[in-house]
């Protein structure tokens, strides 16, 4: 998948930009706050119909304006032209179109234009609560498994209904109906997550070894109550607790992914460089699985490339993604000389864009 042209109007601090990208590496350079990350977020937005950051659509509208427009002209790996247009207005809401035809459901777009982003915010996957890791898993798997996305959406809807019901009633017959619905969707969510983590584990270890040149072994494991017993039994076991607490205390909405280095928790025992290398290895493993599942190379977005990485690890990363397994890449950095130097040593052709005050120039 290659993004040939990106058009932005009133997107965050970018009032207007018309960017023609190369098929290989595209570098966006500028000071902090200039708008580099916003360019990458616009690309992510066109693929996922939402920001990669914890921002509402309204917060993505340029200050003082009423709407924004993002539009991307794509070329697939088999040379099919595609046009994606996503607009949002404060009064009319969001409209997403593919080749001029509006989607009835935004979820139908997820996975059609695959993207993987590496950013400083990824550190939250290690430092924050399990909810952040579940959100990452859901976003990733939704790009390659439409049925998973539907199961997850339906599970969350039933879960919300059950929790509302628990606040006002403990009627057993009604709870049994909710439990049957939850079990159906939870079982599929659990099985898909378990399989994906099993596939990712050796890939993460492989990429980490190359990036970190580290003898420490890294691993990721999936922790779920459904590994102990079926969802129906979990809900029965926690029935009294649910009624007392007035919300559902067991299920896949409590799952977690555990990261370790040398057998110990990565959060506690991993250095900043080790944690960053692990996160990049995680995203490269994601990239590989998405490419294999869809048959289309995702666009790789590397935001603030040098964040917590020394030059040696950056060079190893660029060497890794320079192979045929990777396609179009977009990189941001605040140091033009540093980025040009390392790309020059890697022997890769690239396009350079200067970003200043929301203005993007090649």
C-alpha positions in Angstrom: 0.0 0.0 0.0 1.4 3.4 -1.0 0.0 6.8 -0.3 0.7 8.9 -3.3 -0.9 12.2 -2.3 -2.2 13.6 1.0 -4.5 16.6 1.1 -5.2 18.3 4.4 -7.5 21.2 5.2 -7.9 22.6 8.8 -6.4 19.4 10.3 -5.0 20.3 13.7 -2.4 23.1 13.1 -2.3 22.5 9.4 -4.6 24.9 7.6 -3.8 23.5 4.2 -1.3 21.1 2.7 -1.0 19.2 -0.5 1.8 16.6 -0.1 3.1 14.2 -2.8 4.9 11.3 -1.2 7.5 8.9 -2.6 7.0 5.1 -2.5 10.0 4.6 -0.2 11.1 6.8 2.8 9.4 10.1 3.5 11.0 12.3 6.1 9.2 15.2 7.9 11.6 17.5 9.7 10.9 20.5 11.9 10.9 21.9 15.4 8.7 20.4 18.2 5.1 21.6 17.7 5.7 22.4 14.0 3.1 19.8 12.9 5.2 16.8 11.9 3.3 14.4 14.1 0.0 15.8 12.7 1.0 14.7 9.2 1.5 11.2 10.4 -1.7 11.3 12.4 -3.6 12.4 9.3 -2.3 9.3 7.5 -3.3 7.1 10.4 -6.7 8.8 10.5 -7.4 7.9 6.8 -6.8 4.3 7.6 -8.5 3.9 11.0 -11.1 6.7 10.8 -9.7 8.1 14.1 -6.6 9.7 15.5 -3.7 7.7 16.8 -3.7 10.0 19.8 -6.3 10.3 22.6 -8.1 13.1 20.8 -11.7 13.6 19.8 -12.6 14.6 16.3 -13.5 18.1 17.5 -10.1 18.5 18.9 -8.6 17.7 15.5 -10.2 20.7 13.9 -7.9 23.7 13.4 -8.5 26.4 16.1 -11.3 28.8 15.0 -12.5 26.6 12.2 -15.7 24.5 11.9 -14.4 21.5 10.0 -11.5 19.5 8.7 -10.8 17.4 5.6 -8.3 14.7 5.1 -7.9 13.0 1.7 -5.5 10.3 0.5 -4.8 9.0 -3.1 -3.5 5.5 -2.8 -2.0 2.8 -5.0 -2.3 -0.8 -3.8 0.5 -3.3 -4.2 -1.3 -4.6 -7.3 -1.4 -1.1 -8.7 -5.1 -0.3 -8.0 -5.9 3.4 -7.5 -8.0 4.2 -4.4 -9.3 7.5 -3.1 -10.2 8.0 0.6 -11.8 11.1 1.9 -12.7 11.7 5.6 -14.3 15.0 6.7 -15.6 16.2 10.0 -17.7 19.2 10.9 -18.8 20.3 14.3 -22.4 20.4 13.2 -22.6 17.5 10.7 -20.2 15.0 12.3 -17.9 12.6 10.4 -18.2 11.4 6.8 -15.9 8.7 5.4 -15.9 7.9 1.7 -14.0 5.4 -0.5 -13.8 6.2 -4.2 -16.7 8.7 -3.7 -19.0 6.2 -1.9 -19.9 6.9 1.7 -19.5 4.1 4.2 -22.7 3.1 6.1 -20.5 1.9 9.0 -17.0 3.3 9.8 -16.0 -0.2 11.0 -16.2 -1.5 7.4 -13.2 0.7 6.5 -10.8 -0.7 9.1 -8.2 -3.0 7.5 -8.7 -1.8 3.9 -5.7 0.6 4.1 -3.4 -1.0 6.6 -1.1 1.1 8.7 1.3 0.6 11.7 2.5 3.5 13.8 5.5 3.7 16.2 5.4 6.7 18.4 6.5 8.0 21.9 3.0 7.3 23.1 3.7 3.5 22.8 5.4 3.7 26.1 1.9 3.7 27.6 1.7 0.0 26.6 4.3 -0.7 29.2 3.6 1.9 31.9 -0.2 2.1 31.9 -2.9 -0.2 33.0 -4.2 -3.3 31.1 -6.8 -1.3 29.3 -4.2 0.3 27.2 -2.8 -3.0 26.1 -6.3 -4.3 25.3 -7.0 -1.2 23.2 -3.8 -1.8 21.3 -4.7 -5.5 20.7 -8.2 -4.6 19.5 -7.0 -1.9 17.1 -4.3 -4.2 15.6 -6.5 -7.3 15.3 -9.4 -5.4 13.8 -7.3 -4.6 10.8 -6.9 -8.3 9.9 -10.0 -9.9 11.3 -13.4 -8.3 10.5 -15.3 -11.0 12.5 -13.1 -10.2 15.6 -14.0 -6.5 15.3 -17.7 -7.3 15.1 -17.5 -9.7 18.1 -15.6 -7.1 20.2 -18.1 -4.4 19.4 -21.0 -6.7 20.2 -19.4 -7.9 23.4 -18.9 -4.3 24.6 -22.5 -3.4 23.8 -23.9 -6.4 25.7 -21.4 -5.7 28.6 -22.7 -2.1 28.8 -26.3 -3.3 28.9 -25.5 -5.9 31.5 -23.8 -3.4 33.7 -26.7 -1.0 33.4 -29.0 -3.8 34.4 -26.9 -4.7 37.4 -27.4 -1.2 38.8 -31.1 -1.7 39.1 -31.9 -5.4 39.3 -30.5 -8.9 40.0 -33.2 -10.9 38.1 -31.5 -14.3 37.3 -33.4 -15.0 34.1 -32.4 -11.7 32.6 -28.8 -12.2 33.7 -28.7 -15.6 32.0 -29.7 -14.0 28.7 -26.9 -11.5 29.0 -24.5 -14.3 30.0 -25.3 -16.4 26.9 -24.7 -13.4 24.6 -21.4 -12.5 26.4 -20.2 -16.1 26.2 -20.6 -16.3 22.4 -18.6 -13.2 21.7 -16.1 -13.6 24.5 -15.1 -17.0 23.3 -14.2 -15.8 19.9 -12.3 -12.7 21.2 -10.3 -14.9 23.6 -9.3 -17.5 20.9 -8.2 -14.8 18.4 -6.2 -12.9 20.9 -4.5 -16.1 22.2 -3.6 -17.1 18.6 -2.3 -13.7 17.7 -0.1 -13.5 20.9 1.3 -16.9 20.1 2.2 -15.8 16.6 3.7 -12.5 17.8 5.9 -13.9 20.5 8.7 -15.4 18.4 8.6 -12.5 16.0 9.0 -9.9 18.8 11.9 -12.0 20.2 13.5 -12.1 16.7 13.2 -8.4 16.0 14.3 -7.4 19.5 17.5 -9.5 19.2 18.4 -7.6 16.1 17.5 -4.2 17.4 19.0 -4.4 20.8 21.9 -6.8 20.2 20.9 -7.9 23.7 21.4 -11.4 25.2 18.3 -10.9 27.4 15.3 -12.8 26.2 12.0 -11.0 25.8 8.6 -12.5 25.9 4.9 -11.6 25.8 2.2 -13.7 27.3 -1.6 -13.5 27.2 -3.4 -13.4 30.6 -7.1 -14.2 30.5 -9.6 -15.7 32.9 -10.9 -17.7 30.0 -7.7 -19.8 30.1 -9.0 -21.2 33.4 -12.7 -21.9 32.6 -15.4 -21.1 30.0 -17.0 -17.6 30.1 -20.3 -19.1 31.3 -18.6 -20.6 34.4 -16.8 -17.4 35.1 -20.0 -15.4 35.1 -21.7 -17.9 37.4 -18.7 -17.9 39.7 -18.7 -14.1 40.0 -22.5 -13.7 40.1 -22.8 -12.5 43.7 -19.8 -10.3 43.3 -21.3 -8.7 40.2 -24.6 -8.0 42.0 -22.8 -6.4 45.0 -20.5 -4.3 42.8 -23.2 -3.6 40.2 -20.9 -4.3 37.3 -19.4 -7.3 35.5 -16.2 -8.4 37.2 -15.1 -11.2 34.9 -14.6 -11.6 31.2 -12.3 -10.7 28.3 -12.6 -7.0 29.2 -10.2 -7.8 32.0 -7.6 -9.5 29.9 -4.0 -8.4 29.8 -0.7 -8.9 28.0 2.4 -9.4 30.1 5.8 -8.2 28.8 9.0 -9.6 30.3 12.7 -9.3 29.8 15.1 -12.0 31.2 12.1 -13.5 32.9 11.3 -10.3 34.8 8.6 -7.6 34.2 9.8 -5.2 31.5 8.1 -2.3 33.1 10.2 -2.6 36.3 13.5 -4.1 35.0 13.9 -2.9 31.4 15.9 0.3 30.7 14.4 3.0 28.5 16.4 1.7 25.6 15.3 -1.9 26.2 11.7 -0.8 26.6 11.8 1.2 23.4 13.5 -1.6 21.5 10.8 -4.0 22.7 8.0 -1.7 21.6 9.5 -1.3 18.1 10.0 -5.1 17.9 6.3 -5.4 18.9 5.2 -3.0 16.1 7.4 -4.7 13.5 5.9 -8.1 14.5 2.4 -6.5 14.0 3.5 -5.2 10.6 4.5 -8.6 9.5 1.3 -10.3 10.6 -0.8 -7.6 9.0 1.1 -7.9 5.7 0.7 -11.7 5.7 -3.0 -11.6 6.6 -4.1 -8.9 4.2 -1.6 -9.5 1.4 -0.8 -5.8 1.4 2.2 -4.0 3.0 1.0 -1.5 5.6 2.3 2.0 5.6 4.8 2.3 8.4 4.8 5.5 10.4 7.8 6.3 12.7 7.1 9.3 14.8 10.0 11.0 16.6 12.4 8.3 15.5 15.2 9.0 17.9 13.0 9.1 21.1 14.9 7.0 23.7 17.0 5.3 21.0 20.7 5.7 20.4 22.2 6.0 17.0 23.2 2.4 16.9 19.7 1.1 17.4 18.2 3.6 15.0 20.7 2.4 12.3 19.7 -1.2 13.0 16.0 -0.3 12.7 16.6 1.4 9.4 18.5 -1.6 8.2 15.7 -3.8 9.2 13.0 -1.9 7.4 15.1 -1.3 4.3 14.4 -4.8 3.0 11.7 -6.0 0.6 9.5 -7.0 3.5 8.6 -3.3 4.1 7.0 -0.8 1.8 6.3 2.9 2.2 7.7 4.6 5.3 7.1 8.0 6.9 9.5 9.3 9.5 9.5 12.4 11.7 12.5 14.0 13.5 13.5 17.4 14.7 17.1 17.2 13.6 17.5 17.4 9.8 21.3 16.9 9.8 21.1 13.8 12.1 18.4 12.2 10.0 20.1 12.9 6.7 23.4 11.5 8.0 21.9 8.2 9.2 19.9 7.7 6.0 22.9 8.5 4.0 24.9 5.8 5.8 22.0 3.4 5.3 22.3 4.1 1.5 18.5 4.6 1.2 16.8 7.1 -1.1 14.4 9.4 0.6 12.2 12.5 0.2 12.6 15.3 2.7 9.8 17.6 3.8 10.3 20.7 6.0 7.5 21.4 8.5 7.1 24.8 10.1 4.1 26.3 11.8 1.8 23.8 10.1 3.3 24.5 6.7 4.7 21.5 4.8 7.3 22.0 2.0 9.3 19.5 0.0 
